[in-house]
Amino acid sequence: MKIRHIRGNSSKDTSNGISEGLWLLSKGNKVLYRGSLSPWESPKIIASVLKREGKLCRQVA
């Protein structure tokens, strides 16, 4: 999987800490996430992508 910041100025941050621009999380030619929130700062984004791909498993003790 690749994570890229493709648009906007990454040095400019808004008051709430979200950088301007568009983030892409892709695997091959398939875009798995596209949005303004950085996947590096939100584990929910990566978890939802992995769940959609069938890679996230819950372990029940």
N, C-alpha and C positions, 0 to 999 in steps of 0.2 A: 504494500500500500504506500502511496505517496501523498504527502500533505504539502500543499503549495498555497502561498499568498499571492494571488494573481493580479489584483487591482488595488489601487490606492497607495497612500504613503504610509509605510509601516512605522515611520518615526513620529507621526501624528497620532495621538491617542485622544479619545473623547474623555469627558470628565468621569465616566464610569469605568475607564480602563479598557474598553473595547476598541481595537484599532480599526481605522477606516479601511474598507476594501472588501474583497471577496476571498473566502477560503475554499479550497477544493480538497477533498479527500477522494482519491481515485485508486482503482486497481485495474491495471491495463487500460483499456479504452472506456471502462465503465466508471461513471462518476457516482460515488457512494454518498457523498455529502457535499452540499454547496450552501454557504451561508456567511453571515458577517461575524459570527462567533468563532474564535480560534479553537480547533479541536484539541490543541495542546493544553488549553486552559479549562476544558470541560470534559471530564471523563464520561459524562452521559452521552455525548455525541459518539465517541469511539465505541462505547458499549452498545449503543443502538445500531451502529453500522455492523459490528461483529455479530450481533444477534440476528440481524437481517441476512447476513451471509451464512449463518448457521455455524459460526465458529465459537460462540460464547455458550458455555455450559455452566449450569448451576450445580454445585456439589452439595448434596444434602447429607448432613451428618446424622 
